[in-house]
């Protein structure tokens, strides 16, 4: 394999890795911003630390700008109640 091909492969690999790191950082920033908007405590990755009403368990989840956790199911009454609690600042956290 020529030196040029090796260099191209190395550069492509490094650029892909940098792109993935950038996307992860961007997602963590968006998660932290959404959680802060909802005034929720967050973990080290910026995910909101809530107690899931549906499954009665502690979860670290992304929250969208409308206050919906990533696990939100519009068809489930506990999930709808959870979103109402997030918006009203009454959600149980840890």
MIVOKOL-417461 format. One record per atom (N, C-alpha, C, O, CB): x negated, y negated, z negated; residue number from 1. Coordinates in steps of 0.001 Angstrom, whole numbers. Atoms other than C-alpha are relative to their C-alpha. Glycine has a CB too. Layout:
N
<atom xx="X" yy="Y" zz="Z" num="NUM"/>
...
! end
This chain:
94
<atom xx="-853" yy="1167" zz="0" num="1"/>
<atom xx="0" yy="0" zz="0" num="1"/>
<atom xx="-906" yy="-1238" zz="0" num="1"/>
<atom xx="-1897" yy="-1296" zz="-728" num="1"/>
<atom xx="974" yy="7" zz="-1232" num="1"/>
<atom xx="845" yy="1185" zz="-119" num="2"/>
<atom xx="-1404" yy="-3378" zz="921" num="2"/>
<atom xx="151" yy="-904" zz="-1221" num="2"/>
<atom xx="1137" yy="-840" zz="-1954" num="2"/>
<atom xx="345" yy="-774" zz="1276" num="2"/>
<atom xx="-36" yy="946" zz="1124" num="3"/>
<atom xx="-2215" yy="-6061" zz="-1612" num="3"/>
<atom xx="1188" yy="-950" zz="128" num="3"/>
<atom xx="1783" yy="-1342" zz="-876" num="3"/>
<atom xx="-1313" yy="-805" zz="-73" num="3"/>
<atom xx="-1118" yy="920" zz="-210" num="4"/>
<atom xx="431" yy="-8295" zz="-57" num="4"/>
<atom xx="1312" yy="636" zz="-459" num="4"/>
<atom xx="2117" yy="-17" zz="-1123" num="4"/>
<atom xx="95" yy="-406" zz="1484" num="4"/>
<atom xx="-1234" yy="-687" zz="415" num="5"/>
<atom xx="3196" yy="-5713" zz="-585" num="5"/>
<atom xx="67" yy="151" zz="-1513" num="5"/>
<atom xx="1134" yy="-4" zz="-2106" num="5"/>
<atom xx="96" yy="1381" zz="664" num="5"/>
<atom xx="33" yy="-118" zz="1456" num="6"/>
<atom xx="2117" yy="-5147" zz="-4170" num="6"/>
<atom xx="329" yy="-1339" zz="-657" num="6"/>
<atom xx="1080" yy="-1401" zz="-1631" num="6"/>
<atom xx="-1379" yy="499" zz="-468" num="6"/>
<atom xx="-270" yy="1332" zz="529" num="7"/>
<atom xx="2149" yy="-8872" zz="-4813" num="7"/>
<atom xx="1485" yy="-353" zz="180" num="7"/>
<atom xx="2114" yy="-886" zz="-735" num="7"/>
<atom xx="-897" yy="-1053" zz="699" num="7"/>
<atom xx="-1423" yy="271" zz="-242" num="8"/>
<atom xx="5609" yy="-9198" zz="-3218" num="8"/>
<atom xx="877" yy="772" zz="-977" num="8"/>
<atom xx="1835" yy="227" zz="-1525" num="8"/>
<atom xx="378" yy="362" zz="1444" num="8"/>
<atom xx="-772" yy="-821" zz="927" num="9"/>
<atom xx="6928" yy="-6338" zz="-5338" num="9"/>
<atom xx="-115" yy="-522" zz="-1426" num="9"/>
<atom xx="877" yy="-568" zz="-2153" num="9"/>
<atom xx="-463" yy="1452" zz="66" num="9"/>
<atom xx="208" yy="557" zz="1329" num="10"/>
<atom xx="5402" yy="-7808" zz="-8497" num="10"/>
<atom xx="813" yy="-1287" zz="-176" num="10"/>
<atom xx="1490" yy="-1464" zz="-1189" num="10"/>
<atom xx="-1498" yy="-271" zz="-239" num="10"/>
<atom xx="-755" yy="1251" zz="79" num="11"/>
<atom xx="6900" yy="-11228" zz="-7777" num="11"/>
<atom xx="1502" yy="248" zz="-45" num="11"/>
<atom xx="2208" yy="-395" zz="-823" num="11"/>
<atom xx="-339" yy="-893" zz="1185" num="11"/>
<atom xx="-1432" yy="-329" zz="-10" num="12"/>
<atom xx="10323" yy="-9749" zz="-7008" num="12"/>
<atom xx="434" yy="548" zz="-1350" num="12"/>
<atom xx="1490" yy="174" zz="-1861" num="12"/>
<atom xx="317" yy="1019" zz="1111" num="12"/>
<atom xx="-303" yy="-578" zz="1309" num="13"/>
<atom xx="10259" yy="-7741" zz="-10246" num="13"/>
<atom xx="33" yy="-1082" zz="-1081" num="13"/>
<atom xx="943" yy="-1110" zz="-1911" num="13"/>
<atom xx="-1036" yy="1080" zz="-360" num="13"/>
<atom xx="75" yy="1070" zz="999" num="14"/>
<atom xx="9233" yy="-10773" zz="-12311" num="14"/>
<atom xx="1149" yy="-987" zz="175" num="14"/>
<atom xx="1717" yy="-1444" zz="-817" num="14"/>
<atom xx="-1349" yy="-736" zz="97" num="14"/>
<atom xx="-1115" yy="915" zz="-242" num="15"/>
<atom xx="11849" yy="-13010" zz="-10674" num="15"/>
<atom xx="1322" yy="617" zz="-430" num="15"/>
<atom xx="2168" yy="-75" zz="-995" num="15"/>
<atom xx="60" yy="-388" zz="1477" num="15"/>
<atom xx="-1221" yy="-678" zz="450" num="16"/>
<atom xx="14585" yy="-10424" zz="-11296" num="16"/>
<atom xx="100" yy="-7" zz="-1523" num="16"/>
<atom xx="1167" yy="-259" zz="-2082" num="16"/>
<atom xx="36" yy="1447" zz="523" num="16"/>
<atom xx="9" yy="2" zz="1466" num="17"/>
<atom xx="13562" yy="-10157" zz="-14945" num="17"/>
<atom xx="297" yy="-1394" zz="-542" num="17"/>
<atom xx="1051" yy="-1541" zz="-1504" num="17"/>
<atom xx="-1357" yy="496" zz="-533" num="17"/>
<atom xx="-257" yy="1380" zz="437" num="18"/>
<atom xx="13533" yy="-13943" zz="-15315" num="18"/>
<atom xx="1463" yy="-359" zz="218" num="18"/>
<atom xx="2064" yy="-1023" zz="-626" num="18"/>
<atom xx="-913" yy="-995" zz="757" num="18"/>
<atom xx="-1408" yy="261" zz="-278" num="19"/>
<atom xx="16981" yy="-14141" zz="-13717" num="19"/>
<atom xx="908" yy="661" zz="-1026" num="19"/>
<atom xx="1891" yy="67" zz="-1467" num="19"/>
<atom xx="358" yy="483" zz="1392" num="19"/>
<atom xx="-795" yy="-710" zz="1002" num="20"/>
<atom xx="18357" yy="-11550" zz="-16121" num="20"/>
<atom xx="-103" yy="-696" zz="-1361" num="20"/>
<atom xx="900" yy="-838" zz="-2060" num="20"/>
<atom xx="-461" yy="1471" zz="-113" num="20"/>
<atom xx="173" yy="712" zz="1273" num="21"/>
<atom xx="16887" yy="-13388" zz="-19131" num="21"/>
<atom xx="788" yy="-1307" zz="6" num="21"/>
<atom xx="1398" yy="-1676" zz="-997" num="21"/>
<atom xx="-1496" yy="-282" zz="-269" num="21"/>
<atom xx="-740" yy="1249" zz="-112" num="22"/>
<atom xx="18399" yy="-16639" zz="-17878" num="22"/>
<atom xx="1497" yy="248" zz="-174" num="22"/>
<atom xx="2164" yy="-497" zz="-891" num="22"/>
<atom xx="-279" yy="-671" zz="1353" num="22"/>
<atom xx="-1425" yy="-315" zz="116" num="23"/>
<atom xx="21851" yy="-15052" zz="-17528" num="23"/>
<atom xx="370" yy="375" zz="-1427" num="23"/>
<atom xx="1428" yy="-23" zz="-1913" num="23"/>
<atom xx="374" yy="1138" zz="949" num="23"/>
<atom xx="-263" yy="-359" zz="1397" num="24"/>
<atom xx="21632" yy="-13561" zz="-21031" num="24"/>
<atom xx="4" yy="-1247" zz="-888" num="24"/>
<atom xx="859" yy="-1388" zz="-1763" num="24"/>
<atom xx="-1055" yy="1010" zz="-505" num="24"/>
<atom xx="61" yy="1230" zz="786" num="25"/>
<atom xx="20626" yy="-16932" zz="-22480" num="25"/>
<atom xx="1217" yy="-876" zz="283" num="25"/>
<atom xx="1787" yy="-1470" zz="-632" num="25"/>
<atom xx="-1297" yy="-773" zz="304" num="25"/>
<atom xx="-1162" yy="804" zz="-371" num="26"/>
<atom xx="23396" yy="-18688" zz="-20573" num="26"/>
<atom xx="1270" yy="551" zz="-645" num="26"/>
<atom xx="2110" yy="-214" zz="-1119" num="26"/>
<atom xx="157" yy="-43" zz="1527" num="26"/>
<atom xx="-1171" yy="-642" zz="614" num="27"/>
<atom xx="25976" yy="-16174" zz="-21850" num="27"/>
<atom xx="5" yy="-227" zz="-1514" num="27"/>
<atom xx="1053" yy="-511" zz="-2095" num="27"/>
<atom xx="14" yy="1519" zz="313" num="27"/>
<atom xx="87" yy="227" zz="1444" num="28"/>
<atom xx="24733" yy="-16505" zz="-25444" num="28"/>
<atom xx="331" yy="-1449" zz="-332" num="28"/>
<atom xx="1000" yy="-1716" zz="-1330" num="28"/>
<atom xx="-1404" yy="361" zz="-525" num="28"/>
<atom xx="-307" yy="1412" zz="224" num="29"/>
<atom xx="24912" yy="-20301" zz="-25181" num="29"/>
<atom xx="1504" yy="-243" zz="132" num="29"/>
<atom xx="2100" yy="-929" zz="-699" num="29"/>
<atom xx="-778" yy="-891" zz="995" num="29"/>
<atom xx="-1442" yy="177" zz="-205" num="30"/>
<atom xx="28463" yy="-20161" zz="-23807" num="30"/>
<atom xx="795" yy="611" zz="-1151" num="30"/>
<atom xx="1780" yy="30" zz="-1607" num="30"/>
<atom xx="435" yy="632" zz="1335" num="30"/>
<atom xx="-679" yy="-642" zz="1129" num="31"/>
<atom xx="29505" yy="-17730" zz="-26558" num="31"/>
<atom xx="-97" yy="-864" zz="-1256" num="31"/>
<atom xx="892" yy="-1052" zz="-1965" num="31"/>
<atom xx="-600" yy="1391" zz="-268" num="31"/>
<atom xx="186" yy="830" zz="1190" num="32"/>
<atom xx="28032" yy="-19943" zz="-29272" num="32"/>
<atom xx="804" yy="-1294" zz="105" num="32"/>
<atom xx="1381" yy="-1754" zz="-880" num="32"/>
<atom xx="-1489" yy="-318" zz="-204" num="32"/>
<atom xx="-756" yy="1240" zz="-197" num="33"/>
<atom xx="29626" yy="-23055" zz="-27786" num="33"/>
<atom xx="1496" yy="244" zz="-214" num="33"/>
<atom xx="2168" yy="-551" zz="-870" num="33"/>
<atom xx="-252" yy="-571" zz="1417" num="33"/>
<atom xx="-1422" yy="-310" zz="164" num="34"/>
<atom xx="33063" yy="-21401" zz="-27610" num="34"/>
<atom xx="321" yy="282" zz="-1462" num="34"/>
<atom xx="1354" yy="-158" zz="-1967" num="34"/>
<atom xx="397" yy="1206" zz="873" num="34"/>
<atom xx="-235" yy="-313" zz="1409" num="35"/>
<atom xx="32748" yy="-20082" zz="-31159" num="35"/>
<atom xx="-65" yy="-1263" zz="-844" num="35"/>
<atom xx="706" yy="-1425" zz="-1790" num="35"/>
<atom xx="-1023" yy="1030" zz="-505" num="35"/>
<atom xx="106" yy="1256" zz="732" num="36"/>
<atom xx="31665" yy="-23487" zz="-32398" num="36"/>
<atom xx="1242" yy="-840" zz="227" num="36"/>
<atom xx="1745" yy="-1480" zz="-697" num="36"/>
<atom xx="-1258" yy="-776" zz="422" num="36"/>
<atom xx="-1223" yy="732" zz="-306" num="37"/>
<atom xx="34628" yy="-25057" zz="-30629" num="37"/>
<atom xx="1139" yy="520" zz="-857" num="37"/>
<atom xx="1967" yy="-258" zz="-1332" num="37"/>
<atom xx="351" yy="117" zz="1494" num="37"/>
<atom xx="-1042" yy="-596" zz="828" num="38"/>
<atom xx="36856" yy="-22635" zz="-32513" num="38"/>
<atom xx="-368" yy="-69" zz="-1481" num="38"/>
<atom xx="415" yy="353" zz="-2332" num="38"/>
<atom xx="244" yy="1452" zz="417" num="38"/>
<atom xx="486" yy="136" zz="1368" num="39"/>
<atom xx="34807" yy="-23372" zz="-35677" num="39"/>
<atom xx="-59" yy="1344" zz="-722" num="39"/>
<atom xx="458" yy="1496" zz="-1828" num="39"/>
<atom xx="884" yy="-962" zz="-773" num="39"/>
<atom xx="144" yy="-1341" zz="559" num="40"/>
<atom xx="33964" yy="-19720" zz="-36308" num="40"/>
<atom xx="-1468" yy="276" zz="-309" num="40"/>
<atom xx="-2349" yy="-222" zz="392" num="40"/>
<atom xx="562" yy="1065" zz="973" num="40"/>
<atom xx="1389" yy="-394" zz="244" num="41"/>
<atom xx="30832" yy="-18259" zz="-37904" num="41"/>
<atom xx="-467" yy="924" zz="1117" num="41"/>
<atom xx="327" yy="1669" zz="1693" num="41"/>
<atom xx="-149" yy="694" zz="-1382" num="41"/>
<atom xx="536" yy="-804" zz="-1100" num="42"/>
<atom xx="28537" yy="-16586" zz="-35389" num="42"/>
<atom xx="-1159" yy="873" zz="-466" num="42"/>
<atom xx="-1773" yy="622" zz="-1503" num="42"/>
<atom xx="-457" yy="-905" zz="1148" num="42"/>
<atom xx="1166" yy="-828" zz="256" num="43"/>
<atom xx="25930" yy="-13855" zz="-35319" num="43"/>
<atom xx="-1193" yy="-604" zz="744" num="43"/>
<atom xx="-1081" yy="-1690" zz="1312" num="43"/>
<atom xx="252" yy="1480" zz="440" num="43"/>
<atom xx="1215" yy="508" zz="-634" num="44"/>
<atom xx="22392" yy="-14279" zz="-33942" num="44"/>
<atom xx="126" yy="-131" zz="1514" num="44"/>
<atom xx="-636" yy="-872" zz="2134" num="44"/>
<atom xx="-1160" yy="900" zz="-328" num="44"/>
<atom xx="-201" yy="61" zz="-1441" num="45"/>
<atom xx="23668" yy="-13764" zz="-30387" num="45"/>
<atom xx="1083" yy="-998" zz="402" num="45"/>
<atom xx="1439" yy="-1089" zz="1577" num="45"/>
<atom xx="351" yy="1367" zz="525" num="45"/>
<atom xx="-1003" yy="1008" zz="-305" num="46"/>
<atom xx="26278" yy="-16515" zz="-30647" num="46"/>
<atom xx="1429" yy="512" zz="76" num="46"/>
<atom xx="2336" yy="-226" zz="460" num="46"/>
<atom xx="-338" yy="-640" zz="1270" num="46"/>
<atom xx="-1359" yy="-561" zz="-22" num="47"/>
<atom xx="29270" yy="-14187" zz="-30912" num="47"/>
<atom xx="712" yy="-312" zz="-1310" num="47"/>
<atom xx="101" yy="-330" zz="-2379" num="47"/>
<atom xx="-39" yy="1535" zz="241" num="47"/>
<atom xx="-801" yy="307" zz="1187" num="48"/>
<atom xx="32078" yy="-15050" zz="-33307" num="48"/>
<atom xx="154" yy="1244" zz="-864" num="48"/>
<atom xx="365" yy="2346" zz="-357" num="48"/>
<atom xx="1387" yy="-551" zz="402" num="48"/>
<atom xx="-159" yy="-1107" zz="954" num="49"/>
<atom xx="32284" yy="-12888" zz="-36428" num="49"/>
<atom xx="1412" yy="-69" zz="-565" num="49"/>
<atom xx="1701" yy="-868" zz="-1456" num="49"/>
<atom xx="-1077" yy="-68" zz="-1154" num="49"/>
<atom xx="-1398" yy="-17" zz="441" num="50"/>
<atom xx="35968" yy="-12091" zz="-36903" num="50"/>
<atom xx="375" yy="1378" zz="-511" num="50"/>
<atom xx="-325" yy="2361" zz="-269" num="50"/>
<atom xx="939" yy="-415" zz="1145" num="50"/>
<atom xx="-566" yy="-1279" zz="414" num="51"/>
<atom xx="38031" yy="-9379" zz="-38542" num="51"/>
<atom xx="1173" yy="263" zz="939" num="51"/>
<atom xx="2145" yy="-492" zz="970" num="51"/>
<atom xx="451" yy="-9" zz="-1530" num="51"/>
<atom xx="-1012" yy="-358" zz="-991" num="52"/>
<atom xx="40108" yy="-7687" zz="-35856" num="52"/>
<atom xx="1286" yy="420" zz="-705" num="52"/>
<atom xx="1281" yy="1327" zz="-1537" num="52"/>
<atom xx="-511" yy="1135" zz="923" num="52"/>
<atom xx="-1290" yy="-343" zz="600" num="53"/>
<atom xx="43778" yy="-7587" zz="-36823" num="53"/>
<atom xx="519" yy="1329" zz="526" num="53"/>
<atom xx="1154" yy="2092" zz="-202" num="53"/>
<atom xx="1023" yy="-1101" zz="271" num="53"/>
<atom xx="-522" yy="-1212" zz="-635" num="54"/>
<atom xx="44546" yy="-4780" zz="-34405" num="54"/>
<atom xx="-635" yy="1259" zz="-573" num="54"/>
<atom xx="55" yy="2244" zz="-837" num="54"/>
<atom xx="-230" yy="-53" zz="1503" num="54"/>
<atom xx="721" yy="-1197" zz="454" num="55"/>
<atom xx="41874" yy="-2357" zz="-35622" num="55"/>
<atom xx="-492" yy="-109" zz="-1437" num="55"/>
<atom xx="-1107" yy="819" zz="-1962" num="55"/>
<atom xx="-1175" yy="266" zz="908" num="55"/>
<atom xx="399" yy="230" zz="1404" num="56"/>
<atom xx="41256" yy="-3835" zz="-39095" num="56"/>
<atom xx="-1470" yy="316" zz="-221" num="56"/>
<atom xx="-1834" yy="1097" zz="-1100" num="56"/>
<atom xx="857" yy="849" zz="-949" num="56"/>
<atom xx="1438" yy="-202" zz="128" num="57"/>
<atom xx="37498" yy="-3957" zz="-38606" num="57"/>
<atom xx="-738" yy="-1288" zz="330" num="57"/>
<atom xx="-236" yy="-2146" zz="1056" num="57"/>
<atom xx="-474" yy="1142" zz="914" num="57"/>
<atom xx="845" yy="1151" zz="-296" num="58"/>
<atom xx="34702" yy="-6512" zz="-38536" num="58"/>
<atom xx="-536" yy="156" zz="1420" num="58"/>
<atom xx="-958" yy="1239" zz="1824" num="58"/>
<atom xx="-1169" yy="-130" zz="-1036" num="58"/>
<atom xx="517" yy="-15" zz="-1365" num="59"/>
<atom xx="33674" yy="-7456" zz="-34995" num="59"/>
<atom xx="-755" yy="-1283" zz="286" num="59"/>
<atom xx="-409" yy="-2347" zz="-229" num="59"/>
<atom xx="1139" yy="188" zz="1014" num="59"/>
<atom xx="686" yy="1165" zz="-542" num="60"/>
<atom xx="31214" yy="-9802" zz="-33356" num="60"/>
<atom xx="362" yy="-31" zz="1484" num="60"/>
<atom xx="-35" yy="849" zz="2248" num="60"/>
<atom xx="-1584" yy="62" zz="-236" num="60"/>
<atom xx="-521" yy="52" zz="-1367" num="61"/>
<atom xx="32859" yy="-10911" zz="-30107" num="61"/>
<atom xx="-177" yy="-1385" zz="601" num="61"/>
<atom xx="-271" yy="-2385" zz="-110" num="61"/>
<atom xx="1476" yy="395" zz="25" num="61"/>
<atom xx="-20" yy="1269" zz="-720" num="62"/>
<atom xx="32660" yy="-13599" zz="-27468" num="62"/>
<atom xx="1410" yy="-560" zz="-84" num="62"/>
<atom xx="2390" yy="186" zz="-82" num="62"/>
<atom xx="-454" yy="174" zz="1490" num="62"/>
<atom xx="-1295" yy="670" zz="26" num="63"/>
<atom xx="35458" yy="-16154" zz="-27653" num="63"/>
<atom xx="14" yy="-996" zz="1151" num="63"/>
<atom xx="-908" yy="-1799" zz="1293" num="63"/>
<atom xx="262" yy="-711" zz="-1384" num="63"/>
<atom xx="-75" yy="927" zz="-1133" num="64"/>
<atom xx="36595" yy="-18024" zz="-24547" num="64"/>
<atom xx="473" yy="-1378" zz="-471" num="64"/>
<atom xx="892" yy="-1522" zz="-1619" num="64"/>
<atom xx="951" yy="552" zz="1094" num="64"/>
<atom xx="-389" yy="1355" zz="404" num="65"/>
<atom xx="37398" yy="-21755" zz="-24566" num="65"/>
<atom xx="1446" yy="-125" zz="-492" num="65"/>
<atom xx="1772" yy="-1072" zz="-1208" num="65"/>
<atom xx="-200" yy="-931" zz="1151" num="65"/>
<atom xx="-1386" yy="24" zz="476" num="66"/>
<atom xx="41093" yy="-20965" zz="-25162" num="66"/>
<atom xx="164" yy="690" zz="-1349" num="66"/>
<atom xx="1281" yy="798" zz="-1857" num="66"/>
<atom xx="908" yy="656" zz="1019" num="66"/>
<atom xx="-54" yy="-640" zz="1310" num="67"/>
<atom xx="40202" yy="-19163" zz="-28410" num="67"/>
<atom xx="348" yy="1475" zz="46" num="67"/>
<atom xx="740" yy="2047" zz="-972" num="67"/>
<atom xx="987" yy="-702" zz="-853" num="67"/>
<atom xx="-307" yy="-1432" zz="-121" num="68"/>
<atom xx="40722" yy="-15623" zz="-27077" num="68"/>
<atom xx="-1279" yy="822" zz="-123" num="68"/>
<atom xx="-2215" yy="627" zz="653" num="68"/>
<atom xx="706" yy="301" zz="1349" num="68"/>
<atom xx="1154" yy="-903" zz="103" num="69"/>
<atom xx="38237" yy="-12977" zz="-28270" num="69"/>
<atom xx="-92" yy="904" zz="1231" num="69"/>
<atom xx="907" yy="1143" zz="1909" num="69"/>
<atom xx="96" yy="858" zz="-1284" num="69"/>
<atom xx="214" yy="-856" zz="-1160" num="70"/>
<atom xx="36734" yy="-10722" zz="-25599" num="70"/>
<atom xx="854" yy="1267" zz="-49" num="70"/>
<atom xx="1177" yy="1832" zz="996" num="70"/>
<atom xx="-1466" yy="373" zz="102" num="70"/>
<atom xx="-802" yy="-1217" zz="156" num="71"/>
<atom xx="38757" yy="-7788" zz="-26994" num="71"/>
<atom xx="1497" yy="-273" zz="109" num="71"/>
<atom xx="2300" yy="641" zz="-79" num="71"/>
<atom xx="-302" yy="653" zz="-1336" num="71"/>
<atom xx="-1406" yy="421" zz="-43" num="72"/>
<atom xx="42045" yy="-9704" zz="-26547" num="72"/>
<atom xx="814" yy="799" zz="1016" num="72"/>
<atom xx="393" yy="996" zz="2156" num="72"/>
<atom xx="90" yy="-1484" zz="329" num="72"/>
<atom xx="-959" yy="-698" zz="-857" num="73"/>
<atom xx="44994" yy="-7751" zz="-25113" num="73"/>
<atom xx="1328" yy="-747" zz="-105" num="73"/>
<atom xx="1989" yy="-708" zz="-1143" num="73"/>
<atom xx="157" yy="1521" zz="-414" num="73"/>
<atom xx="-1205" yy="844" zz="3" num="74"/>
<atom xx="47908" yy="-10018" zz="-24148" num="74"/>
<atom xx="1263" yy="782" zz="-323" num="74"/>
<atom xx="2252" yy="193" zz="-760" num="74"/>
<atom xx="162" yy="-679" zz="1343" num="74"/>
<atom xx="-1178" yy="-823" zz="237" num="75"/>
<atom xx="50341" yy="-7111" zz="-24507" num="75"/>
<atom xx="157" yy="427" zz="-1461" num="75"/>
<atom xx="1221" yy="905" zz="-1853" num="75"/>
<atom xx="-58" yy="1218" zz="874" num="75"/>
<atom xx="-44" yy="-483" zz="1378" num="76"/>
<atom xx="49499" yy="-6368" zz="-28148" num="76"/>
<atom xx="339" yy="-1133" zz="-966" num="76"/>
<atom xx="-312" yy="-2177" zz="-934" num="76"/>
<atom xx="-1340" yy="640" zz="-386" num="76"/>
<atom xx="-413" yy="1079" zz="915" num="77"/>
<atom xx="51259" yy="-8396" zz="-30889" num="77"/>
<atom xx="-1097" yy="-409" zz="-992" num="77"/>
<atom xx="-1194" yy="-1585" zz="-1344" num="77"/>
<atom xx="1232" yy="432" zz="-770" num="77"/>
<atom xx="1082" yy="366" zz="917" num="78"/>
<atom xx="48262" yy="-8228" zz="-33249" num="78"/>
<atom xx="-1013" yy="-905" zz="691" num="78"/>
<atom xx="-1541" yy="-1830" zz="75" num="78"/>
<atom xx="-699" yy="1259" zz="-540" num="78"/>
<atom xx="944" yy="837" zz="-753" num="79"/>
<atom xx="46034" yy="-9708" zz="-30536" num="79"/>
<atom xx="567" yy="-1402" zz="201" num="79"/>
<atom xx="-156" yy="-2391" zz="79" num="79"/>
<atom xx="-325" yy="643" zz="1367" num="79"/>
<atom xx="-620" yy="1322" zz="-151" num="80"/>
<atom xx="48496" yy="-12518" zz="-29881" num="80"/>
<atom xx="-55" yy="-763" zz="-1318" num="80"/>
<atom xx="-320" yy="-1965" zz="-1331" num="80"/>
<atom xx="1465" yy="133" zz="481" num="80"/>
<atom xx="92" yy="632" zz="1319" num="81"/>
<atom xx="48600" yy="-13218" zz="-33628" num="81"/>
<atom xx="-1422" yy="-432" zz="-323" num="81"/>
<atom xx="-1632" yy="-1470" zz="-950" num="81"/>
<atom xx="504" yy="951" zz="-1075" num="81"/>
<atom xx="1403" yy="328" zz="224" num="82"/>
<atom xx="44804" yy="-13187" zz="-33752" num="82"/>
<atom xx="-348" yy="-1317" zz="696" num="82"/>
<atom xx="-989" yy="-2185" zz="102" num="82"/>
<atom xx="-912" yy="1140" zz="507" num="82"/>
<atom xx="290" yy="1221" zz="-753" num="83"/>
<atom xx="44585" yy="-15872" zz="-31050" num="83"/>
<atom xx="663" yy="-1203" zz="-670" num="83"/>
<atom xx="65" yy="-2276" zz="-748" num="83"/>
<atom xx="481" yy="135" zz="1466" num="83"/>
<atom xx="-673" yy="1087" zz="714" num="84"/>
<atom xx="47133" yy="-17994" zz="-32910" num="84"/>
<atom xx="-792" yy="-380" zz="-1252" num="84"/>
<atom xx="-941" yy="-1561" zz="-1564" num="84"/>
<atom xx="1446" yy="409" zz="-379" num="84"/>
<atom xx="784" yy="264" zz="1203" num="85"/>
<atom xx="45050" yy="-17630" zz="-36080" num="85"/>
<atom xx="-1310" yy="-710" zz="328" num="85"/>
<atom xx="-1727" yy="-1610" zz="-401" num="85"/>
<atom xx="-286" yy="1303" zz="-738" num="85"/>
<atom xx="1236" yy="665" zz="-412" num="86"/>
<atom xx="41843" yy="-18601" zz="-34228" num="86"/>
<atom xx="297" yy="-1468" zz="284" num="86"/>
<atom xx="-423" yy="-2352" zz="-180" num="86"/>
<atom xx="-621" yy="691" zz="1252" num="86"/>
<atom xx="-344" yy="1386" zz="-374" num="87"/>
<atom xx="43530" yy="-21710" zz="-32816" num="87"/>
<atom xx="389" yy="-844" zz="-1210" num="87"/>
<atom xx="115" yy="-2044" zz="-1244" num="87"/>
<atom xx="1145" yy="-4" zz="1012" num="87"/>
<atom xx="-431" yy="719" zz="1194" num="88"/>
<atom xx="44985" yy="-22656" zz="-36208" num="88"/>
<atom xx="-1065" yy="-33" zz="-1098" num="88"/>
<atom xx="-865" yy="-657" zz="-2140" num="88"/>
<atom xx="1258" yy="628" zz="-540" num="88"/>
<atom xx="1072" yy="-23" zz="984" num="89"/>
<atom xx="41713" yy="-21994" zz="-38055" num="89"/>
<atom xx="272" yy="898" zz="-1188" num="89"/>
<atom xx="-300" yy="692" zz="-2259" num="89"/>
<atom xx="-256" yy="-1371" zz="-481" num="89"/>
<atom xx="-359" yy="-896" zz="1100" num="90"/>
<atom xx="43216" yy="-19195" zz="-40177" num="90"/>
<atom xx="-572" yy="1400" zz="160" num="90"/>
<atom xx="-276" yy="2267" zz="-663" num="90"/>
<atom xx="1494" yy="86" zz="-119" num="90"/>
<atom xx="495" yy="-1348" zz="-278" num="91"/>
<atom xx="41344" yy="-16191" zz="-38719" num="91"/>
<atom xx="-947" yy="450" zz="-1123" num="91"/>
<atom xx="-1743" yy="-340" zz="-1629" num="91"/>
<atom xx="-723" yy="46" zz="1379" num="91"/>
<atom xx="906" yy="-555" zz="1016" num="92"/>
<atom xx="39591" yy="-13933" zz="-41228" num="92"/>
<atom xx="-1352" yy="253" zz="650" num="92"/>
<atom xx="-1431" yy="847" zz="1725" num="92"/>
<atom xx="576" yy="1322" zz="-625" num="92"/>
<atom xx="1350" yy="-150" zz="-533" num="93"/>
<atom xx="35824" yy="-13982" zz="-40704" num="93"/>
<atom xx="-878" yy="697" zz="-1023" num="93"/>
<atom xx="-453" yy="958" zz="-2148" num="93"/>
<atom xx="-598" yy="-1369" zz="384" num="93"/>
<atom xx="982" yy="-606" zz="904" num="94"/>
<atom xx="32754" yy="-12385" zz="-42236" num="94"/>
<atom xx="-1358" yy="-623" zz="190" num="94"/>
<atom xx="-2313" yy="-240" zz="-486" num="94"/>
<atom xx="-86" yy="1506" zz="221" num="94"/>
! end
